Amino acid sequence: MKKINNKKYTLSVILVSCIFIASNRFFYLAPLPQILAQQGSNVLLLAIVTTITFFIYLLFISYRDYGRFGKEIAILYLIVLWNAIYMYKTYDYGLGQIEWEMIPFLILLGYYPLTYLISNYGLDSFAKIVEIVSIILGIVMLTQALIYKFNGDIFLNIVVPSNFSGRFSGICDGVMRIGVLVSMYQLIKRRESMHLHILNFVISLLCIIFVDQSRIYLMSVLIGILFMVIAKDYSKRKTYFDYLIYLLSFIAILIFLQVIINSLLNTLADAYNGSNYARKYAIEYFFSQYPTHFWSGLGIVVPDEHDIYYNLITGIYGIYNYNDVGIFGLMASMGISAVIWYFWIIIKSFILTRKSKYKLLNIGLIVELIVSIFTMSYLDRARLISLMMFLAIIGSGQYNNEQQY
């Protein structure tokens, strides 16, 4: 590991910090031009920042190191480009309309400075940045949730839909998704700054529960944590205290999971639930489109409701959404090549985890991704930064620290 007292370390810390701060648009407190603000799913600012940091990385840090997932990111860009060419030739979309949907994938360029930081200087500096950003975001969002509950006011610089009910979905589904497992890993390994790890873990869970309010998201995090606890130092001799902690952790998490699963089953059993209706028939509809759009998908662009292709993408009722059905939506939007890419990422992650310094963290991250695979694709724009962090962590923990060229 290199000494941390050097300019490249400082620059990489600054670049990574800028990426994470931009991921939540300065914690939604700064007034921004409308094109950069709008709804919580707007990631234009983040895409701009990651692109700038990527070129700074090339100029001042390294133009050769592209890490263990560098090739996969390049292949994904080719898949997106092929999808764009298909849409341009098949539909009468404008170039601007297609480019707008391609821009979020630039977020993955942040993989390079992040990989450099973790590979060369370890996980601790990265973890501290993630935790500080997550804590600030969590405090801001929990405050907003409380204020909205009591008087209906929104002080954040964010546009909410007309049917807004108090659920700020997607906002906590980026840095925080990875950060909560990073903090758990730091706690398991009993790293320094324990108070910071505990604070971020608690605030992040509260945010997922009360701000994002996604049961699948919460369940994926808890199951990821459960697998990390199960795998903790399994080959080492345990004390009675360790076994007590395991037992209490298992009981608490399993009870929590039982409540969530029962809630999900009750919801899914409700035939009048609009969300269930949309998901169920979205999968059926997208399956019906696979034979004719097997290689290309329907396209990543979701046109305006007045467009002649709107019902082709969203179904006859206009309620089907790629983002609601995980891997099924990915197949529908980008075709079989994207699905193969996705599963290859999972397989390679398992392979790299075998010789990783961060094995427990990797296990939690992979399990979290797998649990949510049918409802939340990491190629959805809200989770692209989670994918970028996922790839950087898993690809940076090799003991031999070799780069692929």
N, C-alpha and C positions, 0 to 999 in steps of 0.2 A: 504494500500500500504506500502511495506517495505521501510525502509530507504535505500537510494542509496549508503550510505557510507559503503560498505561491499565488501568482496572479491568475493562473488558469482555474485554480480552486475557487477563488473569489468570484471570478467571472461566471463560472458554472453555477454557483449559488445564486448570483443575481439573476441569471437567465431563468433558472428553474423557479425562483420566487416570482418573477414577472409572469411566467406562464400560469402559475397557480392563482395569483391574484386576478389575472385577466379572465380566468375560467369562471369567476363569479362576478365579473364586471365591477370590480372594486367594491365587492360586497353589496352591490345594488344600491349604494349610497350616493355615488357620484352622478350628477346629471350628464347624460351623454346624448349625442345626436340620435334622432329617432331610429335611424337605420342600424345603430349599434345597440339600442335598448330593446324596445318592444317586449315580447313575451320572454319567459324564462328560457325557452328553447333556443333563443337567438345566440349563436356561438361565433358570430362574425368577428367580434373583437378578439376572441381567443385565437381564431384561425390567423388573423393578421399578426398577432403577437408571436405565435409559434413560428410563423414563417420568418419573421424578422430575427428571432433568436436562433433559428436554424442557420441563417446566413452569417450571423455573428459567430456562431460555433464553427462554421467552416473556415472563416477568415482568421480567427484568433485562438482557437483551441485545437481543432483537428479536422483535416479534410479526408482522412483515411478510415478512421474508426466508425464503422456503422453497426457494430454490435451483432448479436446472434439472431436478431429478427430484422435486420436491415433489408435482407433480400425479400423477406415476406412482405414488408411494407411496400417495397417497390412493385412486387407482384400485385398487391392489392390496388395500387394506383393504376396499373394496367387494366385490371378488371373494371375499375370505375371509368377509365377512359373508354373501354370497349362499350360499356353501358351507355355512356354519353353519345358515342358515335351511333349506336343503335337507335337511341331516342331521336337524335337529329334526323336520321334518315327515315324513320318510321312515322314519327308524329310531326306536326307542324309547330313544335316548340321553338321559341327563339333561343339564340345562343346564351343570352343573359339569364333566361329561365333555367337552362341546364347548368350553367356555371354556378348559379346560386346554390344548387344542391350538391355540387362538387366541392365547393369551398370548405365545408366542415371537415373534410378528410385531410386538409392541411394541418389539422390539429396533431396528427400523428408525427409531424416533423419535430415536435417537442421531445420525441423519444430519444433523439440523438444527444442533446445536452444533458438530459436526465440520465441516460445510460452512462455517459462519461462520468457524471458526478458519483453515481452509486458504484460503478466498476472500479474507479480509481481511489475513492475516498470513503467507501463503506456506506452503510445504510443510515447511520445516525444523523448526519447532516440533512439528508433528504427527509428523514422522519420528523425532525424538528420543524422544517419548513412546512410540511404537510399538516402537522398538528397545530401549529400556530394559525395557519390559514383556516383550517377546519374549525378551530375554537372560535375565532372571530366571526366566521360565517354562521356558526351554530348559534352564538349569542344574538346576532342580528336577526336571524330567522325565527328563533324562539320568541324574541321580543315582538317581532311583527305578528306572529301567530296569536300571541296573547292580546295585543292591541286590537287586532281584527276581531277576535272573539268577543271582546267587551264593547267595542263601539263601531266596528266595521270600517275603521280607517286603514289605509295603506300608505305608509310613509316611504316605502322603497320606490326606486325609479324602475318600475316594471309595469308592463301592461298585462292585465288579467282578462280572461275571456268573459263574455257577457253572462255566462252561466256559472261564474266563479262561486264556490261554496266554502272557501277558506282553506282549501288544500293547495299548497304551493308545490305541485309535482315537478320533478325533474331538477329542481334547484339543488337539492342535497344528493343528487344521484351522479356526482362527478368525482371530485377530489375526495369527498367524504366517504364514498363507497369503498375506496381503497384505504383511506386514512384510518378508518375504524379498525381494520384488521392489522394495519401497521402498528397501531398503539397496543393492540392485544399481544402482538408478537413481542414488542418491546417489554411489555409487562411480564410475559412468560419467561423471557430471557433475563429479566431483572436488570435492564439497562439503566443508565443514569437518567435523571430528569423524570423520576417515577411520577411525580405530581402532575407533570405535563401529560404523560401518557394516560393517567387515570382521568384527568379533566377532559381530554379530548374524547376518550372512549365513552364517557358518560354523556357528554354534550351531543356527540354524534348519534348515539342511540336515541336520545330524546328527540333529536331532530328527525330521524327516520320515522319515529313513531308518531309525533305530533305535527310535524311540518309536511313531510313527504306523504305520510299516511299510506304507504304501499305495503301491504302484508307480504307480498311475494319478495319485495326488496328486503324487508326485515327478516323474513324466514331465511333467505339466502345468506344474509350476514350471520345470523345465529348458527346455522348449520355449518358455515365455514369456520366459525369460532369453535364449535363443538368438535370438529375434526382436528383442529389445531390442538385442543386440549387433550384429545385422545392420543394424538401422535407425540405429545410432549415427552421427550427423553425416555421413550419406551424401553430403551436398552439399559438405562441406568437404574441403580438401586434406589428405591423410594423410601421415604420416611412415612411414619403414620400420619404426620401432618399433610404430606402430599396427597395421600389417599383420601383424607378427609376433604381436602379442597376439591379433588376430583369428584367425589361423591356429591358434594353440595353443588358444584358447577353443573354436573349432569342432571341433577334433580331440577335445579332452577331453569336450565335451558330446555329440558324436555317438557316441563310444565308449560313454559312459555310457548314452545312449539305446538304443544297440544291445543292450546287456546287458539293460536293462529290458524292451525290446520282445521279445527272444528269450525272456526269462523269462515274460512274459505269454502269448506264443504257446504255449509249452510247457504252461503252466497251463491255457490255454483248450482245448488239444488233449486234456487229461486228462478223459475222459468220466466218471471216477469222482470228480472234484472236486466236493464238495457246493456250494461257492460258485458255480461255473460252472453247475451244474445248476439252482440256484435262480434265478440271473440269466436264463438262457436261457428257462426255462419261465415265469418271472415276466413277461417281455416278451410271450410268446405269450398268457399268461392275460389280461394287461391289455389287449392288443389285442382280445381276444374281448369285453371289457367296454366298449370304446369306443362301439360303435353305440348301446347303451342308456344310456350315461352320458356322452354326448358333451359336453353343456353343463355338467353339474354335477360330473362325476367321481364316484367312489365315496364321496368324503368324506375329510377329513384325519384324522379320528379312526380309530385302530386299536384296536378294542375288546379286552377281555380274552378269553383263549382259551375261556372258558366262555360267552361271549356268542353268541347265535344268528347274529350277523352276522360273526363272526370269520373264517370260511372264505370269506365273500364278499369280504373285503378281502385276505386273505393266501393264498387258494387252498385247494384241498382238503387239501393237506399242511400248511398253516399255515406255509410257509417263504418266501413271497413278500413282498418288502419294497419299499415306494416308494423308499426312500433308495438302494437298490442299483442302480437302473436310470435314474437321472438324469431326463431330459426325459420318458421313457416313464412313469416313476412320477409325475411332476408332472401329466401328462395324466390318468392314472388317478385321482389323488387330487383334483384341482381343476378338471379339465375344460379345454376348448379355450381359454377366456378367459385362463387362467393361462399357457398355452403362448404365446399371442399376446403377452401382456404381456412374457414372458421374451425373446422374439425382438425385440420393439420396444426393449427396454432395450439389447440388443446393437447394433441398428441405430442408435439414437440415440447410443450411445457412440462409434461410428465417426464419426458426423457431428460431434460435439463435439470429437473428437480432432484434427480437421483444423485447428482454431484454438486448440489448447491449449498452454499453457506447459510442460505435462508430457507431451508427445507420446510420448516413449519409454516412460515409465512406463505410460501409457494402453495402448500397444500390448502391452506385457507382460501387463497385467491382462486385456485383452480376449482375447488368445490363450490365457491360462491358463484362463479361463472356457470358451472354446469347446472346448478340448481335453478338458475334463472333462464336457462337456454331456450325454453319454450315460451317465455313471456317477455324477456328483455334481452334483445341482442346488443352486444357491446359495439356493434356497428351503427346503432342509432345515434344520432347527433349528440344527445344528452350524455351518452356514455362513451363517446370517443376518447375523452381524456382519461376515463377509467381504463380503457383498452391500452392507451399509450403508457400509462403507469404500470399496468399489468405486464406488458411486454418488457418494459425497462427493468422491473424488479426481477422477473424470472430469468431474463437474459444476462443479468449482471452479477449473479451470485456464484459463478464457477470458481472453484479453488485455484485452478490454473490460470484463470483470468485471460484466456486466449481470445483473441478477436478473429472473426471470420473475414477472410479477404477473397 
